Amino acid sequence: MTNDARRWFYSTPEPRPYYIEERINQSLWNNRLQGLFMSCTQATLPIKMEGNWNGMPVHFEWEPGKYFILRMGEKRKDLIAVVRQMLFNLTPVLEYEAADGLYTIEWHTDGGQARWKQIQGNPSYQGLRRISKRSVTS
C-alpha cells in the first residue's frame, strides 16, 4: 500500500514513532527526496519530526487534517515544493523566520486566519508574510 498524506496527514496515524517515520520517509522518497530521513521525536499531537538534509536542519510539526509546519535552516524552494506535493498541493499560507533563526512555512487546511492573527505583530516572527491571501484574511 502506498504511504501518502492520506495515511498520516489527512487521517490520524497510530501514535507509534516507527510507523510515523516509515510513512513520512516513504512519502519523501516517493517524491524524489531520498537524501532526507526524518526521525519522530513526538508521536502524540502535535506530531514532531527532525532530520538533516545536506547539513541543514529540518523539522516537521503537524496535527492531522489541521496544519503542517516545515522549519529549515534556510529557504529551500525545492523542499517546500516536495512538501506541498506530499500534501496534495495544499497551498502554504504563512512564511517567516522564527526566533531560533529557522525559516518556517505553514500550511493550514482552514486557510490559517486564526494562526495569522495569533502571530501577527509578535517580534519573535520576523519577515512574517501571508502567501495565500485569497484564503487568509486580516
N, CA, C and O atoms as CSV, one atom per row, in Angstrom:
chain,resi,resn,atom,element,x,y,z
A,1,MET,N,N,0.844,-1.186,0.000
A,1,MET,CA,C,0.000,0.000,0.000
A,1,MET,C,C,0.882,1.240,0.000
A,1,MET,O,O,1.906,1.283,0.681
A,2,THR,N,N,0.484,2.230,-0.756
A,2,THR,CA,C,1.233,3.466,-0.860
A,2,THR,C,C,1.130,4.268,0.432
A,2,THR,O,O,0.061,4.402,1.026
A,3,ASN,N,N,2.277,4.793,0.844
A,3,ASN,CA,C,2.298,5.680,2.007
A,3,ASN,C,C,2.252,7.107,1.495
A,3,ASN,O,O,3.249,7.624,0.990
A,4,ASP,N,N,1.108,7.737,1.622
A,4,ASP,CA,C,0.980,9.128,1.234
A,4,ASP,C,C,0.258,9.877,2.350
A,4,ASP,O,O,-0.069,9.304,3.389
A,5,ALA,N,N,0.015,11.160,2.118
A,5,ALA,CA,C,-0.551,12.020,3.155
A,5,ALA,C,C,-1.936,11.591,3.624
A,5,ALA,O,O,-2.377,12.009,4.695
A,6,ARG,N,N,-2.625,10.774,2.851
A,6,ARG,CA,C,-3.915,10.263,3.315
A,6,ARG,C,C,-3.735,9.417,4.571
A,6,ARG,O,O,-4.649,9.321,5.389
A,7,ARG,N,N,-2.573,8.809,4.729
A,7,ARG,CA,C,-2.325,7.910,5.857
A,7,ARG,C,C,-1.674,8.592,7.061
A,7,ARG,O,O,-1.639,8.009,8.145
A,8,TRP,N,N,-1.154,9.821,6.896
A,8,TRP,CA,C,-0.501,10.457,8.037
A,8,TRP,C,C,-0.894,11.920,8.236
A,8,TRP,O,O,-0.668,12.462,9.318
A,9,PHE,N,N,-1.472,12.573,7.236
A,9,PHE,CA,C,-1.906,13.956,7.442
A,9,PHE,C,C,-3.415,14.098,7.361
A,9,PHE,O,O,-4.011,14.789,8.187
A,10,TYR,N,N,-4.036,13.471,6.401
A,10,TYR,CA,C,-5.482,13.600,6.255
A,10,TYR,C,C,-6.249,12.595,7.101
A,10,TYR,O,O,-7.480,12.579,7.090
A,11,SER,N,N,-5.535,11.768,7.825
A,11,SER,CA,C,-6.105,10.901,8.861
A,11,SER,C,C,-5.041,10.789,9.951
A,11,SER,O,O,-3.861,11.022,9.690
A,12,THR,N,N,-5.443,10.439,11.150
A,12,THR,CA,C,-4.504,10.401,12.274
A,12,THR,C,C,-3.766,9.066,12.300
A,12,THR,O,O,-4.389,8.009,12.397
A,13,PRO,N,N,-2.425,9.117,12.212
A,13,PRO,CA,C,-1.664,7.870,12.264
A,13,PRO,C,C,-1.611,7.325,13.693
A,13,PRO,O,O,-1.828,8.051,14.662
A,14,GLU,N,N,-1.316,6.030,13.795
A,14,GLU,CA,C,-1.123,5.444,15.124
A,14,GLU,C,C,0.017,6.179,15.812
A,14,GLU,O,O,1.004,6.518,15.160
A,15,PRO,N,N,-0.091,6.434,17.108
A,15,PRO,CA,C,0.969,7.174,17.814
A,15,PRO,C,C,2.184,6.289,18.112
A,15,PRO,O,O,2.586,6.132,19.265
A,16,ARG,N,N,2.753,5.723,17.061
A,16,ARG,CA,C,3.930,4.864,17.185
A,16,ARG,C,C,5.034,5.470,16.319
A,16,ARG,O,O,4.891,5.533,15.098
A,17,PRO,N,N,6.123,5.912,16.927
A,17,PRO,CA,C,7.178,6.605,16.170
A,17,PRO,C,C,7.641,5.869,14.912
A,17,PRO,O,O,7.801,6.485,13.858
A,18,TYR,N,N,7.854,4.568,15.016
A,18,TYR,CA,C,8.351,3.824,13.860
A,18,TYR,C,C,7.374,3.906,12.685
A,18,TYR,O,O,7.794,4.123,11.549
A,19,TYR,N,N,6.085,3.736,12.945
A,19,TYR,CA,C,5.093,3.794,11.872
A,19,TYR,C,C,5.040,5.183,11.233
A,19,TYR,O,O,4.925,5.313,10.014
A,20,ILE,N,N,5.123,6.203,12.062
A,20,ILE,CA,C,5.100,7.576,11.540
A,20,ILE,C,C,6.335,7.814,10.678
A,20,ILE,O,O,6.230,8.344,9.572
A,21,GLU,N,N,7.507,7.423,11.183
A,21,GLU,CA,C,8.741,7.582,10.418
A,21,GLU,C,C,8.652,6.859,9.080
A,21,GLU,O,O,9.029,7.405,8.043
A,22,GLU,N,N,8.153,5.630,9.111
A,22,GLU,CA,C,8.048,4.838,7.889
A,22,GLU,C,C,7.159,5.540,6.861
A,22,GLU,O,O,7.511,5.605,5.683
A,23,ARG,N,N,6.041,6.054,7.286
A,23,ARG,CA,C,5.103,6.703,6.359
A,23,ARG,C,C,5.671,8.003,5.794
A,23,ARG,O,O,5.587,8.251,4.591
A,24,ILE,N,N,6.248,8.829,6.663
A,24,ILE,CA,C,6.800,10.106,6.205
A,24,ILE,C,C,7.985,9.883,5.273
A,24,ILE,O,O,8.051,10.470,4.194
A,25,ASN,N,N,8.916,9.036,5.690
A,25,ASN,CA,C,10.098,8.805,4.861
A,25,ASN,C,C,9.733,8.188,3.519
A,25,ASN,O,O,10.332,8.536,2.501
A,26,GLN,N,N,8.765,7.284,3.497
A,26,GLN,CA,C,8.294,6.739,2.221
A,26,GLN,C,C,7.712,7.844,1.343
A,26,GLN,O,O,7.950,7.873,0.136
A,27,SER,N,N,6.948,8.755,1.951
A,27,SER,CA,C,6.370,9.873,1.189
A,27,SER,C,C,7.472,10.758,0.611
A,27,SER,O,O,7.395,11.178,-0.544
A,28,LEU,N,N,8.498,11.039,1.416
A,28,LEU,CA,C,9.616,11.854,0.931
A,28,LEU,C,C,10.323,11.163,-0.229
A,28,LEU,O,O,10.587,11.778,-1.262
A,29,TRP,N,N,10.625,9.891,-0.051
A,29,TRP,CA,C,11.364,9.146,-1.069
A,29,TRP,C,C,10.535,8.964,-2.332
A,29,TRP,O,O,11.075,9.010,-3.437
A,30,ASN,N,N,9.227,8.756,-2.182
A,30,ASN,CA,C,8.355,8.629,-3.354
A,30,ASN,C,C,8.300,9.919,-4.156
A,30,ASN,O,O,7.992,9.907,-5.348
A,31,ASN,N,N,8.601,11.039,-3.492
A,31,ASN,CA,C,8.612,12.347,-4.159
A,31,ASN,C,C,10.043,12.785,-4.486
A,31,ASN,O,O,10.329,13.978,-4.579
A,32,ARG,N,N,10.932,11.811,-4.658
A,32,ARG,CA,C,12.313,12.011,-5.101
A,32,ARG,C,C,13.168,12.829,-4.150
A,32,ARG,O,O,14.029,13.588,-4.594
A,33,LEU,N,N,12.949,12.690,-2.864
A,33,LEU,CA,C,13.788,13.366,-1.877
A,33,LEU,C,C,14.466,12.303,-1.000
A,33,LEU,O,O,14.230,12.227,0.206
A,34,GLN,N,N,15.306,11.494,-1.632
A,34,GLN,CA,C,15.930,10.373,-0.945
A,34,GLN,C,C,16.968,10.789,0.082
A,34,GLN,O,O,17.277,10.003,0.978
A,35,GLY,N,N,17.514,11.981,-0.011
A,35,GLY,CA,C,18.578,12.414,0.893
A,35,GLY,C,C,18.110,12.869,2.257
A,35,GLY,O,O,18.936,13.260,3.082
A,36,LEU,N,N,16.830,12.834,2.523
A,36,LEU,CA,C,16.297,13.299,3.806
A,36,LEU,C,C,15.649,12.134,4.545
A,36,LEU,O,O,14.780,11.449,4.006
A,37,PHE,N,N,16.080,11.919,5.780
A,37,PHE,CA,C,15.481,10.907,6.648
A,37,PHE,C,C,14.990,11.629,7.894
A,37,PHE,O,O,15.765,12.315,8.560
A,38,MET,N,N,13.715,11.481,8.211
A,38,MET,CA,C,13.124,12.147,9.366
A,38,MET,C,C,12.918,11.150,10.502
A,38,MET,O,O,12.485,10.020,10.276
A,39,SER,N,N,13.230,11.577,11.723
A,39,SER,CA,C,13.021,10.768,12.924
A,39,SER,C,C,11.907,11.387,13.747
A,39,SER,O,O,11.861,12.604,13.928
A,40,CYS,N,N,11.017,10.557,14.241
A,40,CYS,CA,C,9.890,11.027,15.042
A,40,CYS,C,C,10.364,11.333,16.458
A,40,CYS,O,O,10.916,10.465,17.133
A,41,THR,N,N,10.149,12.564,16.904
A,41,THR,CA,C,10.529,12.966,18.259
A,41,THR,C,C,9.319,13.072,19.180
A,41,THR,O,O,9.463,13.110,20.402
A,42,GLN,N,N,8.130,13.118,18.592
A,42,GLN,CA,C,6.894,13.159,19.373
A,42,GLN,C,C,5.783,12.544,18.539
A,42,GLN,O,O,5.405,13.079,17.496
A,43,ALA,N,N,5.263,11.413,19.008
A,43,ALA,CA,C,4.241,10.691,18.248
A,43,ALA,C,C,2.819,11.081,18.621
A,43,ALA,O,O,1.867,10.633,17.982
A,44,THR,N,N,2.663,11.919,19.658
A,44,THR,CA,C,1.345,12.413,20.047
A,44,THR,C,C,1.173,13.830,19.495
A,44,THR,O,O,2.145,14.474,19.100
A,45,LEU,N,N,-0.058,14.299,19.472
A,45,LEU,CA,C,-0.337,15.610,18.885
A,45,LEU,C,C,0.242,16.754,19.690
A,45,LEU,O,O,0.122,16.767,20.915
A,46,PRO,N,N,0.867,17.713,19.031
A,46,PRO,CA,C,1.209,17.718,17.622
A,46,PRO,C,C,2.389,16.779,17.358
A,46,PRO,O,O,3.312,16.686,18.166
A,47,ILE,N,N,2.347,16.098,16.238
A,47,ILE,CA,C,3.410,15.175,15.864
A,47,ILE,C,C,4.624,15.997,15.434
A,47,ILE,O,O,4.494,16.995,14.725
A,48,LYS,N,N,5.810,15.561,15.877
A,48,LYS,CA,C,7.032,16.293,15.553
A,48,LYS,C,C,8.100,15.340,15.050
A,48,LYS,O,O,8.235,14.210,15.518
A,49,MET,N,N,8.851,15.835,14.083
A,49,MET,CA,C,9.940,15.053,13.499
A,49,MET,C,C,11.136,15.968,13.260
A,49,MET,O,O,10.988,17.177,13.076
A,50,GLU,N,N,12.324,15.366,13.267
A,50,GLU,CA,C,13.552,16.108,13.000
A,50,GLU,C,C,14.389,15.324,12.012
A,50,GLU,O,O,14.366,14.094,11.986
A,51,GLY,N,N,15.128,16.062,11.198
A,51,GLY,CA,C,16.020,15.426,10.253
A,51,GLY,C,C,17.110,16.388,9.836
A,51,GLY,O,O,17.206,17.509,10.334
A,52,ASN,N,N,17.930,15.921,8.908
A,52,ASN,CA,C,19.039,16.717,8.403
A,52,ASN,C,C,19.112,16.461,6.908
A,52,ASN,O,O,19.156,15.314,6.465
A,53,TRP,N,N,19.126,17.528,6.143
A,53,TRP,CA,C,19.184,17.409,4.690
A,53,TRP,C,C,20.394,18.179,4.192
A,53,TRP,O,O,20.408,19.410,4.221
A,54,ASN,N,N,21.400,17.463,3.739
A,54,ASN,CA,C,22.639,18.072,3.246
A,54,ASN,C,C,23.229,19.054,4.255
A,54,ASN,O,O,23.680,20.137,3.881
A,55,GLY,N,N,23.225,18.677,5.533
A,55,GLY,CA,C,23.797,19.508,6.587
A,55,GLY,C,C,22.862,20.567,7.134
A,55,GLY,O,O,23.249,21.319,8.029
A,56,MET,N,N,21.646,20.649,6.624
A,56,MET,CA,C,20.674,21.651,7.072
A,56,MET,C,C,19.620,20.990,7.956
A,56,MET,O,O,19.061,19.957,7.589
A,57,PRO,N,N,19.343,21.591,9.136
A,57,PRO,CA,C,18.296,21.022,9.983
A,57,PRO,C,C,16.919,21.187,9.347
A,57,PRO,O,O,16.618,22.207,8.727
A,58,VAL,N,N,16.087,20.152,9.517
A,58,VAL,CA,C,14.716,20.163,9.001
A,58,VAL,C,C,13.810,19.640,10.108
A,58,VAL,O,O,14.103,18.616,10.726
A,59,HIS,N,N,12.714,20.341,10.356
A,59,HIS,CA,C,11.744,19.941,11.374
A,59,HIS,C,C,10.352,19.940,10.759
A,59,HIS,O,O,10.006,20.827,9.979
A,60,PHE,N,N,9.561,18.943,11.116
A,60,PHE,CA,C,8.156,18.888,10.735
A,60,PHE,C,C,7.332,18.907,12.020
A,60,PHE,O,O,7.722,18.320,13.030
A,61,GLU,N,N,6.212,19.576,11.968
A,61,GLU,CA,C,5.220,19.528,13.044
A,61,GLU,C,C,3.858,19.570,12.382
A,61,GLU,O,O,3.645,20.330,11.438
A,62,TRP,N,N,2.924,18.745,12.880
A,62,TRP,CA,C,1.585,18.799,12.316
A,62,TRP,C,C,0.552,18.193,13.239
A,62,TRP,O,O,0.845,17.381,14.118
A,63,GLU,N,N,-0.668,18.627,12.997
A,63,GLU,CA,C,-1.853,17.998,13.567
A,63,GLU,C,C,-2.659,17.533,12.370
A,63,GLU,O,O,-3.050,18.341,11.528
A,64,PRO,N,N,-2.909,16.235,12.291
A,64,PRO,CA,C,-3.590,15.688,11.126
A,64,PRO,C,C,-4.888,16.429,10.784
A,64,PRO,O,O,-5.739,16.682,11.636
A,65,GLY,N,N,-4.991,16.758,9.510
A,65,GLY,CA,C,-6.176,17.428,9.000
A,65,GLY,C,C,-6.279,18.901,9.336
A,65,GLY,O,O,-7.230,19.562,8.918
A,66,LYS,N,N,-5.307,19.436,10.093
A,66,LYS,CA,C,-5.382,20.842,10.506
A,66,LYS,C,C,-4.244,21.685,9.944
A,66,LYS,O,O,-4.489,22.621,9.183
A,67,TYR,N,N,-3.003,21.366,10.308
A,67,TYR,CA,C,-1.884,22.174,9.841
A,67,TYR,C,C,-0.625,21.323,9.708
A,67,TYR,O,O,-0.508,20.250,10.300
A,68,PHE,N,N,0.315,21.838,8.912
A,68,PHE,CA,C,1.629,21.241,8.757
A,68,PHE,C,C,2.628,22.379,8.757
A,68,PHE,O,O,2.461,23.350,8.019
A,69,ILE,N,N,3.673,22.274,9.580
A,69,ILE,CA,C,4.704,23.305,9.664
A,69,ILE,C,C,6.045,22.681,9.273
A,69,ILE,O,O,6.451,21.653,9.814
A,70,LEU,N,N,6.720,23.325,8.324
A,70,LEU,CA,C,8.058,22.947,7.891
A,70,LEU,C,C,9.019,24.014,8.369
A,70,LEU,O,O,8.843,25.196,8.073
A,71,ARG,N,N,10.043,23.595,9.116
A,71,ARG,CA,C,11.075,24.525,9.590
A,71,ARG,C,C,12.409,24.008,9.070
A,71,ARG,O,O,12.696,22.813,9.146
A,72,MET,N,N,13.232,24.932,8.532
A,72,MET,CA,C,14.511,24.518,7.962
A,72,MET,C,C,15.550,25.622,8.111
A,72,MET,O,O,15.215,26.780,8.359
A,73,GLY,N,N,16.798,25.250,7.959
A,73,GLY,CA,C,17.903,26.171,8.173
A,73,GLY,C,C,17.939,27.343,7.213
A,73,GLY,O,O,18.470,28.400,7.554
A,74,GLU,N,N,17.393,27.183,6.032
A,74,GLU,CA,C,17.326,28.252,5.040
A,74,GLU,C,C,16.147,27.987,4.118
A,74,GLU,O,O,15.639,26.868,4.054
A,75,LYS,N,N,15.718,29.009,3.412
A,75,LYS,CA,C,14.598,28.841,2.494
A,75,LYS,C,C,15.053,28.001,1.314
A,75,LYS,O,O,15.951,28.390,0.567
A,76,ARG,N,N,14.418,26.837,1.154
A,76,ARG,CA,C,14.722,25.932,0.042
A,76,ARG,C,C,13.431,25.633,-0.701
A,76,ARG,O,O,12.599,24.851,-0.240
A,77,LYS,N,N,13.276,26.262,-1.855
A,77,LYS,CA,C,12.050,26.105,-2.635
A,77,LYS,C,C,11.830,24.666,-3.082
A,77,LYS,O,O,10.688,24.230,-3.227
A,78,ASP,N,N,12.915,23.924,-3.303
A,78,ASP,CA,C,12.759,22.540,-3.729
A,78,ASP,C,C,12.136,21.685,-2.629
A,78,ASP,O,O,11.296,20.831,-2.913
A,79,LEU,N,N,12.534,21.905,-1.381
A,79,LEU,CA,C,11.951,21.169,-0.263
A,79,LEU,C,C,10.494,21.596,-0.036
A,79,LEU,O,O,9.631,20.757,0.224
A,80,ILE,N,N,10.233,22.885,-0.133
A,80,ILE,CA,C,8.860,23.390,0.011
A,80,ILE,C,C,7.962,22.760,-1.056
A,80,ILE,O,O,6.828,22.375,-0.769
A,81,ALA,N,N,8.466,22.657,-2.275
A,81,ALA,CA,C,7.681,22.077,-3.368
A,81,ALA,C,C,7.375,20.606,-3.114
A,81,ALA,O,O,6.278,20.136,-3.415
A,82,VAL,N,N,8.344,19.879,-2.559
A,82,VAL,CA,C,8.108,18.465,-2.263
A,82,VAL,C,C,7.043,18.323,-1.177
A,82,VAL,O,O,6.145,17.491,-1.302
A,83,VAL,N,N,7.130,19.118,-0.122
A,83,VAL,CA,C,6.135,19.032,0.948
A,83,VAL,C,C,4.760,19.403,0.402
A,83,VAL,O,O,3.771,18.744,0.723
A,84,ARG,N,N,4.689,20.429,-0.405
A,84,ARG,CA,C,3.404,20.814,-1.000
A,84,ARG,C,C,2.837,19.670,-1.833
A,84,ARG,O,O,1.643,19.380,-1.767
A,85,GLN,N,N,3.695,19.022,-2.616
A,85,GLN,CA,C,3.259,17.880,-3.419
A,85,GLN,C,C,2.794,16.736,-2.525
A,85,GLN,O,O,1.798,16.077,-2.826
A,86,MET,N,N,3.511,16.496,-1.429
A,86,MET,CA,C,3.121,15.441,-0.493
A,86,MET,C,C,1.746,15.707,0.097
A,86,MET,O,O,0.990,14.771,0.355
A,87,LEU,N,N,1.415,16.980,0.315
A,87,LEU,CA,C,0.131,17.370,0.904
A,87,LEU,C,C,-0.943,17.571,-0.170
A,87,LEU,O,O,-1.932,18.269,0.053
A,88,PHE,N,N,-0.737,16.953,-1.331
A,88,PHE,CA,C,-1.687,17.010,-2.447
A,88,PHE,C,C,-1.971,18.447,-2.878
A,88,PHE,O,O,-3.120,18.841,-3.078
A,89,ASN,N,N,-0.890,19.221,-3.016
A,89,ASN,CA,C,-0.925,20.607,-3.495
A,89,ASN,C,C,-1.719,21.556,-2.611
A,89,ASN,O,O,-2.277,22.540,-3.098
A,90,LEU,N,N,-1.774,21.268,-1.318
A,90,LEU,CA,C,-2.327,22.226,-0.365
A,90,LEU,C,C,-1.439,23.467,-0.412
A,90,LEU,O,O,-0.217,23.359,-0.320
A,91,THR,N,N,-2.040,24.630,-0.551
A,91,THR,CA,C,-1.277,25.867,-0.681
A,91,THR,C,C,-0.767,26.344,0.676
A,91,THR,O,O,-1.546,26.436,1.625
A,92,PRO,N,N,0.543,26.654,0.787
A,92,PRO,CA,C,1.039,27.204,2.049
A,92,PRO,C,C,0.442,28.587,2.269
A,92,PRO,O,O,0.144,29.302,1.312
A,93,VAL,N,N,0.265,28.965,3.552
A,93,VAL,CA,C,-0.388,30.243,3.833
A,93,VAL,C,C,0.492,31.250,4.556
A,93,VAL,O,O,0.240,32.451,4.457
A,94,LEU,N,N,1.508,30.810,5.275
A,94,LEU,CA,C,2.367,31.727,6.030
A,94,LEU,C,C,3.832,31.343,5.879
A,94,LEU,O,O,4.172,30.169,5.731
A,95,GLU,N,N,4.697,32.361,5.920
A,95,GLU,CA,C,6.135,32.112,5.996
A,95,GLU,C,C,6.756,33.179,6.884
A,95,GLU,O,O,6.281,34.313,6.941
A,96,TYR,N,N,7.834,32.796,7.580
A,96,TYR,CA,C,8.530,33.720,8.475
A,96,TYR,C,C,9.827,33.090,8.947
A,96,TYR,O,O,10.086,31.911,8.706
A,97,GLU,N,N,10.630,33.887,9.616
A,97,GLU,CA,C,11.818,33.378,10.278
A,97,GLU,C,C,11.523,33.382,11.774
A,97,GLU,O,O,11.170,34.415,12.342
A,98,ALA,N,N,11.670,32.227,12.403
A,98,ALA,CA,C,11.383,32.090,13.833
A,98,ALA,C,C,12.547,32.642,14.660
A,98,ALA,O,O,13.622,32.920,14.131
A,99,ALA,N,N,12.315,32.793,15.957
A,99,ALA,CA,C,13.321,33.342,16.869
A,99,ALA,C,C,14.611,32.523,16.864
A,99,ALA,O,O,15.685,33.068,17.123
A,100,ASP,N,N,14.524,31.241,16.578
A,100,ASP,CA,C,15.722,30.395,16.546
A,100,ASP,C,C,16.459,30.478,15.214
A,100,ASP,O,O,17.443,29.769,15.007
A,101,GLY,N,N,15.992,31.340,14.307
A,101,GLY,CA,C,16.653,31.545,13.031
A,101,GLY,C,C,16.238,30.594,11.927
A,101,GLY,O,O,16.754,30.690,10.814
A,102,LEU,N,N,15.318,29.676,12.201
A,102,LEU,CA,C,14.881,28.734,11.178
A,102,LEU,C,C,13.787,29.349,10.307
A,102,LEU,O,O,12.848,29.970,10.805
A,103,TYR,N,N,13.932,29.160,8.999
A,103,TYR,CA,C,12.909,29.592,8.061
A,103,TYR,C,C,11.718,28.645,8.232
A,103,TYR,O,O,11.884,27.426,8.289
A,104,THR,N,N,10.531,29.214,8.311
A,104,THR,CA,C,9.335,28.419,8.596
A,104,THR,C,C,8.247,28.726,7.577
A,104,THR,O,O,8.027,29.876,7.198
A,105,ILE,N,N,7.579,27.673,7.147
A,105,ILE,CA,C,6.443,27.815,6.246
A,105,ILE,C,C,5.316,26.937,6.785
A,105,ILE,O,O,5.554,25.812,7.224
A,106,GLU,N,N,4.095,27.453,6.750
A,106,GLU,CA,C,2.958,26.741,7.330
A,106,GLU,C,C,1.851,26.537,6.307
A,106,GLU,O,O,1.547,27.414,5.499
A,107,TRP,N,N,1.263,25.354,6.369
A,107,TRP,CA,C,0.089,25.000,5.591
A,107,TRP,C,C,-1.061,24.815,6.582
A,107,TRP,O,O,-0.878,24.178,7.620
A,108,HIS,N,N,-2.228,25.355,6.284
A,108,HIS,CA,C,-3.410,25.200,7.142
A,108,HIS,C,C,-4.603,24.833,6.273
A,108,HIS,O,O,-4.870,25.487,5.265
A,109,THR,N,N,-5.313,23.795,6.662
A,109,THR,CA,C,-6.475,23.381,5.877
A,109,THR,C,C,-7.628,24.367,6.000
A,109,THR,O,O,-8.513,24.393,5.145
A,110,ASP,N,N,-7.627,25.184,7.064
A,110,ASP,CA,C,-8.707,26.159,7.253
A,110,ASP,C,C,-8.336,27.545,6.726
A,110,ASP,O,O,-9.070,28.507,6.955
A,111,GLY,N,N,-7.214,27.658,6.028
A,111,GLY,CA,C,-6.786,28.944,5.488
A,111,GLY,C,C,-5.837,29.698,6.399
A,111,GLY,O,O,-5.197,30.645,5.941
A,112,GLY,N,N,-5.716,29.330,7.654
A,112,GLY,CA,C,-4.742,29.919,8.563
A,112,GLY,C,C,-5.082,31.272,9.161
A,112,GLY,O,O,-4.206,31.929,9.724
A,113,GLN,N,N,-6.315,31.699,9.056
A,113,GLN,CA,C,-6.687,33.023,9.570
A,113,GLN,C,C,-6.426,33.150,11.072
A,113,GLN,O,O,-5.884,34.162,11.515
A,114,ALA,N,N,-6.796,32.154,11.850
A,114,ALA,CA,C,-6.582,32.206,13.299
A,114,ALA,C,C,-5.095,32.245,13.623
A,114,ALA,O,O,-4.673,32.979,14.517
A,115,ARG,N,N,-4.300,31.463,12.903
A,115,ARG,CA,C,-2.851,31.459,13.128
A,115,ARG,C,C,-2.245,32.804,12.768
A,115,ARG,O,O,-1.375,33.300,13.483
A,116,TRP,N,N,-2.688,33.401,11.672
A,116,TRP,CA,C,-2.207,34.720,11.266
A,116,TRP,C,C,-2.461,35.745,12.373
A,116,TRP,O,O,-1.573,36.521,12.725
A,117,LYS,N,N,-3.665,35.740,12.911
A,117,LYS,CA,C,-4.000,36.682,13.980
A,117,LYS,C,C,-3.187,36.408,15.242
A,117,LYS,O,O,-2.828,37.339,15.964
A,118,GLN,N,N,-2.898,35.141,15.510
A,118,GLN,CA,C,-2.139,34.746,16.695
A,118,GLN,C,C,-0.702,35.272,16.664
A,118,GLN,O,O,-0.186,35.718,17.689
A,119,ILE,N,N,-0.055,35.225,15.502
A,119,ILE,CA,C,1.367,35.574,15.463
A,119,ILE,C,C,1.655,36.951,14.873
A,119,ILE,O,O,2.778,37.444,14.982
A,120,GLN,N,N,0.669,37.573,14.255
A,120,GLN,CA,C,0.865,38.890,13.668
A,120,GLN,C,C,1.270,39.890,14.743
A,120,GLN,O,O,0.630,39.967,15.792
A,121,GLY,N,N,2.314,40.647,14.493
A,121,GLY,CA,C,2.777,41.656,15.444
A,121,GLY,C,C,3.699,41.131,16.522
A,121,GLY,O,O,4.239,41.921,17.297
A,122,ASN,N,N,3.901,39.817,16.601
A,122,ASN,CA,C,4.816,39.227,17.586
A,122,ASN,C,C,6.242,39.319,17.040
A,122,ASN,O,O,6.525,38.772,15.974
A,123,PRO,N,N,7.147,40.002,17.753
A,123,PRO,CA,C,8.511,40.180,17.244
A,123,PRO,C,C,9.324,38.883,17.138
A,123,PRO,O,O,10.411,38.885,16.559
A,124,SER,N,N,8.818,37.793,17.682
A,124,SER,CA,C,9.508,36.506,17.547
A,124,SER,C,C,9.428,35.964,16.124
A,124,SER,O,O,10.190,35.071,15.752
A,125,TYR,N,N,8.508,36.502,15.332
A,125,TYR,CA,C,8.299,36.038,13.957
A,125,TYR,C,C,8.727,37.144,13.007
A,125,TYR,O,O,7.959,38.070,12.746
A,126,GLN,N,N,9.943,37.055,12.490
A,126,GLN,CA,C,10.492,38.076,11.603
A,126,GLN,C,C,10.120,37.778,10.153
A,126,GLN,O,O,10.096,36.621,9.734
A,127,GLY,N,N,9.834,38.824,9.399
A,127,GLY,CA,C,9.518,38.673,7.986
A,127,GLY,C,C,8.221,37.912,7.744
A,127,GLY,O,O,8.074,37.240,6.723
A,128,LEU,N,N,7.290,38.014,8.671
A,128,LEU,CA,C,6.016,37.303,8.547
A,128,LEU,C,C,5.299,37.757,7.280
A,128,LEU,O,O,5.132,38.950,7.030
A,129,ARG,N,N,4.880,36.771,6.488
A,129,ARG,CA,C,4.218,37.078,5.224
A,129,ARG,C,C,3.140,36.048,4.947
A,129,ARG,O,O,3.334,34.847,5.135
A,130,ARG,N,N,1.982,36.556,4.490
A,130,ARG,CA,C,0.919,35.668,4.023
A,130,ARG,C,C,1.228,35.286,2.584
A,130,ARG,O,O,1.578,36.134,1.763
A,131,ILE,N,N,1.098,34.031,2.299
A,131,ILE,CA,C,1.377,33.541,0.950
A,131,ILE,C,C,0.088,33.463,0.150
A,131,ILE,O,O,0.047,33.860,-1.015
A,132,SER,N,N,-0.962,32.951,0.777
A,132,SER,CA,C,-2.230,32.741,0.098
A,132,SER,C,C,-3.244,33.750,0.628
A,132,SER,O,O,-3.988,33.454,1.563
A,133,LYS,N,N,-3.272,34.924,0.040
A,133,LYS,CA,C,-4.164,35.974,0.522
A,133,LYS,C,C,-5.634,35.682,0.278
A,133,LYS,O,O,-6.496,36.169,1.010
A,134,ARG,N,N,-5.923,34.896,-0.735
A,134,ARG,CA,C,-7.336,34.625,-1.024
A,134,ARG,C,C,-7.978,33.738,0.040
A,134,ARG,O,O,-9.197,33.773,0.213
A,135,SER,N,N,-7.161,32.926,0.770
A,135,SER,CA,C,-7.742,32.059,1.772
A,135,SER,C,C,-7.512,32.548,3.200
A,135,SER,O,O,-8.111,32.015,4.134
A,136,VAL,N,N,-6.655,33.553,3.383
A,136,VAL,CA,C,-6.396,34.103,4.698
A,136,VAL,C,C,-6.729,35.582,4.653
A,136,VAL,O,O,-6.191,36.313,3.820
A,137,THR,N,N,-7.603,36.031,5.531
A,137,THR,CA,C,-7.954,37.444,5.564
A,137,THR,C,C,-7.581,38.029,6.907
A,137,THR,O,O,-7.508,37.320,7.911
A,138,SER,N,N,-7.347,39.327,6.918
A,138,SER,CA,C,-6.944,40.007,8.170
A,138,SER,C,C,-8.082,40.105,9.151
A,138,SER,O,O,-7.911,40.645,10.243
